[in-house]
Amino acid sequence: MPSRRTSLLAAAAVALAAAAALAQTISMPKVNLDYDKDVDFSSFKTFSWKDPLEAAKDPQMHTRIIWYVERELEKKGLVKAPEGKGDLFVRYYAKKREGFKGTPNQEQSYLSGAPSQLTTSVDFTKVTEGTLLLELQRASDEKAVWRAGTNVGTIDKKRIDADTARAVRMLVAKYPPPKAEPASAP
């Protein structure tokens, strides 16, 4: 039979794991989704590219986004068609911003015989943040039927490929959108 101490340690471990999972969920970027609720997305079988709304300025980033979007759409069952021949046209918008991120630090010092002193400092680091938006247009009338976007937090140059893949996966995970519930009669 487990001791009271073992039970308390197990409960503390479960609480710590839950707190870590909650912190990770809170820090995940939010995906904004907009789509035409009257469209039957199951009718779309193919896609082709349309010029980006605002292409990534870095050619490697442009290629990276295209590659990841194509892989993720193919996982959803869509097949890439020759230019201009798909049921859907795919476009993306990518923008990066350079800035600074501050991390506050507080320290309290104690001198014998004197009141304690609280000091605050802020360490600044240069960061790159980005926005990625994907848009799917119905080819027949070029009307946007699905759009998802997210802000990618701090982009670490060493993790740019992984961060791009994660952002694209998060966006395409929202395709196809949930089916609209028919309005109930009053």
C-alpha positions as a printed Julia matrix, in Angstrom:
186×3 Matrix{Float64}:
   0.0    0.0     0.0
   1.48   3.36   -1.0
   2.45   5.66    1.81
   0.9    9.07    2.3
   4.17  10.67    1.14
   4.14   8.64   -2.12
   0.52   9.67   -2.74
   1.36  13.33   -2.16
   4.36  13.12   -4.51
   2.22  11.49   -7.2
  -0.47  14.17   -6.8
   2.17  16.9    -7.01
   3.64  15.33  -10.17
   0.18  15.2   -11.8
  -0.48  18.84  -10.84
   2.92  19.9   -12.22
   2.3   18.05  -15.51
  -1.15  19.65  -15.82
   0.3   23.12  -15.16
   3.01  22.54  -17.78
   0.43  21.4   -20.34
  -1.74  24.44  -19.58
   1.23  26.8   -19.93
   2.12  25.24  -23.29
  -1.48  25.56  -24.48
  -1.65  29.2   -23.41
   1.57  30.03  -25.24
   0.48  28.41  -28.53
  -0.26  30.96  -31.25
  -3.92  31.56  -32.0
  -5.29  30.66  -35.43
  -7.89  33.02  -36.85
 -10.29  31.24  -39.2
 -12.83  32.66  -41.62
 -14.77  30.66  -44.21
 -17.92  30.65  -46.28
 -20.42  28.57  -44.32
 -22.5   27.89  -47.46
 -19.68  26.13  -49.33
 -19.49  22.32  -49.58
 -15.75  21.81  -49.06
 -16.02  18.09  -49.88
 -16.51  19.05  -53.55
 -12.93  20.38  -53.79
 -10.43  17.74  -54.91
  -7.54  19.71  -56.47
  -5.61  22.92  -55.89
  -3.19  25.12  -57.79
  -1.22  28.19  -56.81
  -2.13  31.79  -57.44
   0.36  34.62  -56.98
   0.79  35.34  -53.26
  -0.91  38.36  -51.75
   2.46  39.37  -50.35
   5.24  36.87  -50.94
   8.02  36.34  -48.46
  10.92  38.6   -49.36
  13.43  35.81  -48.7
  13.31  33.31  -51.63
  14.16  30.44  -49.27
  11.21  31.34  -47.04
   8.92  31.53  -50.09
  10.01  28.04  -51.17
   9.67  26.74  -47.61
   6.08  28.04  -47.29
   5.06  26.62  -50.68
   6.57  23.22  -49.88
   4.91  22.92  -46.45
   1.51  24.13  -47.68
   1.53  21.61  -50.53
   2.45  18.73  -48.18
  -0.25  19.67  -45.67
  -2.98  20.09  -48.33
  -2.02  16.71  -49.82
  -2.43  15.15  -46.36
  -5.98  16.56  -46.42
  -6.67  14.65  -49.66
  -6.26  17.53  -52.12
  -4.15  16.91  -55.23
  -1.92  19.55  -56.79
  -3.06  20.43  -60.32
  -1.22  22.35  -63.06
  -1.3   26.14  -62.7
  -4.83  27.52  -63.04
  -6.46  24.05  -63.28
  -7.33  23.3   -59.64
 -10.75  23.44  -57.98
  -9.12  25.79  -55.46
  -6.52  28.52  -55.86
  -4.07  28.82  -52.99
  -2.48  32.12  -51.94
  -0.45  33.13  -48.95
   0.57  36.33  -47.22
   3.77  36.47  -45.17
   5.14  39.43  -43.28
   7.97  39.69  -40.79
   8.74  42.36  -38.24
  11.98  43.05  -36.43
  11.68  44.24  -32.88
  12.79  43.86  -29.3
  11.46  41.66  -26.54
  12.0   42.61  -22.9
  12.36  40.14  -20.06
  11.92  41.73  -16.62
  14.02  40.65  -13.65
  13.49  41.63  -10.03
  15.93  41.26   -7.18
  15.6   42.15   -3.57
  18.74  43.03   -1.66
  19.18  42.98    2.08
  21.82  45.0     3.87
  22.25  44.48    7.58
  20.68  47.29    9.5
  19.07  48.86    6.42
  15.66  48.36    4.81
  15.52  45.91    1.91
  15.68  47.29   -1.6
  13.81  45.95   -4.62
  15.42  46.57   -8.01
  13.95  45.84  -11.41
  15.87  45.47  -14.65
  14.82  44.55  -18.16
  16.95  42.52  -20.55
  16.18  43.26  -24.22
  16.82  40.87  -27.08
  16.29  41.42  -30.8
  13.5   39.23  -32.19
  11.82  38.55  -35.49
   8.07  37.91  -35.49
   5.94  36.93  -38.42
   2.39  36.7   -39.72
   1.28  33.94  -42.06
  -2.11  33.88  -43.76
  -3.38  31.19  -46.15
  -6.33  31.79  -48.45
  -8.24  29.31  -50.61
 -10.33  30.65  -53.46
 -12.96  28.8   -55.46
 -11.44  28.61  -58.95
 -14.75  29.07  -60.78
 -15.25  32.64  -59.53
 -12.01  33.35  -57.6
 -14.04  34.06  -54.47
 -12.23  33.46  -51.18
 -13.98  30.58  -49.41
 -11.48  29.82  -46.62
  -8.84  31.89  -44.84
  -6.68  31.12  -41.81
  -3.94  33.2   -40.26
  -1.62  33.24  -37.3
   1.15  35.29  -35.78
   4.31  33.3   -35.28
   6.03  34.29  -32.06
   9.74  34.83  -31.86
  11.41  33.3   -34.88
  14.74  31.82  -33.93
  16.94  31.75  -37.05
  18.1   28.26  -36.05
  14.49  27.03  -35.89
  13.01  28.86  -38.89
  12.25  25.67  -40.79
  10.55  23.99  -37.84
   8.63  27.17  -36.93
   7.38  27.56  -40.52
   6.3   23.91  -40.66
   4.45  24.26  -37.35
   2.67  27.45  -38.44
   1.53  25.89  -41.74
   0.38  22.71  -39.94
  -1.65  24.8   -37.48
  -3.37  26.68  -40.31
  -4.12  23.72  -42.57
  -5.37  21.75  -39.55
  -8.43  24.05  -39.73
  -9.26  22.75  -43.25
 -11.89  21.66  -44.03
 -13.8   23.81  -41.58
 -16.51  22.3   -39.39
 -19.8   21.78  -41.17
 -22.31  24.5   -40.37
 -25.22  23.34  -38.27
 -28.56  23.86  -39.99
 -30.64  26.52  -38.28
 -33.37  24.98  -36.16
 -36.95  26.0   -36.86
 -38.57  28.07  -34.08
